[in-house]
Amino acid sequence: NYSFLASFILWCIDGLHIYCLLCVISQYQVLRDLQEPHFVILHP
């Protein structure tokens, strides 16, 4: 039972890390698009 609880906690931590990584990547793409609008206009 203790090993199941430990594995469940580790699984939640891994999922949280993946979720945070996806959030950081999406925010980085949004900031990059906002900071470089002229590249989007020059190369549609």
Secondary structure, DSSP 8 states (H G I E B T S, - for coil): -HHHHHHHHHHHHHHHHHHHHHHHHHHHHHHHHHH-HHHHHH--
